[in-house]
């Protein structure tokens, strides 16, 4: 019952499916293993709690692999402006200032995943095993075998971990991580407001933590309320009518009237980074490689950049007749992504720490910084391009270029 593959991608979420799409149509034989199939999409469904702010670079990746049309055919909310403020500092970023129609797109994670999985069905060289649970991962330092609970066994030259922050693959192959908790949780609320669909996302900083607004289609929005773990637990336990009163008291008036709370969830804030992304026959991508503070919504975006970079490296190696599992080949991927991800994680940490206290000198400096960002056009433009994923050395798919598949 053993099946042979060039690449096994463990995890068919957004990042894992994007990696497989990047390899779709190539000479490589690919398997994607995903434990849980996403629920089919219907336009009348309520929005999911789990949404992401996809950058322009992420859209280009999805376009390059043929999955963006699947997002557009379902639902998404473009946003053109982004506002950041606190008590006396305020700045607004507008895509028109850099001649772009949008800064990004708020998309439900399930919608992005469905669009990518739909695209995978077009590739003869990709097998999607879903829903399928893994019983055991066996790694001998060169190659891997994956035993499934139905008794099947898959053998791979290269094993790709796209199975999240608690990656079983990463643990099985012995790649370590450095991690710490921020001692804050995020309360996520799906609400209906009086305002129709908006083109702005905003974040306000208060001493207890940030408050964020992400627009969804129609009169709906996603709110993120950062607070201490105890306070988030208290808020989450409240009846919706009492929680609505807390929202009205705590959130700014620009939110508009909240007609109702539809759903609530929460998660802890944690930073985690793999000490290495690769070893012989193994590569980590997405949350399996890094977990970032969600403050600016960059987690999925840097994960999709991982996917684009890894696909590019593997396709180039295969085209050149090199061993895709060779650690010297895989280190090119690590060189493309690890330091870039570390820089983004560090910037987010500095931003989070500087805005998460009420010490007067730091408060003065950050207010001056917000004021300068508002007044100095070059600073504002650079910040926008970084948030859009248009800074630094980008993989081909993020530049809208195709890979040399054959």
Secondary structure, 3 states (H helix, E strand, C coil): CEEEEEEEEECCCHHHHHHHHHHCCCCCCEEEEECCCCCCCCCCCCCCCCEEEEEHHHHHHHHHCCCHHHHHCCCCEEECEEEEECCCCEEEEEHHHHCCCCCEEEEEHHHHHHHHHHHHCCCCCEEEEECCCEEEEEECCCCEEEEECCCCEEEEEEEEECCCCCCHHHHHHCCCEEEEEEEEEEEEEEEEECCCCCCEEEEEEECCEEEEEEECCCCEEEEEEEECHHHHHHHHHCCHHHHHHHHHHHCCHHHCCEEEEEEEEEEEEEEEEECCCEECCEEECHHHCEECCHHHCCHHHHHHHHHHHHHHHHHHHHHCCCCCCCHHHHHHHHHHHHHHHHHHHHHHHHHHHHHCCCCHHHHHHHHHHHHHHHHCHHHHHHHHHHHCCCCCCCCHHHHCCCCCCC
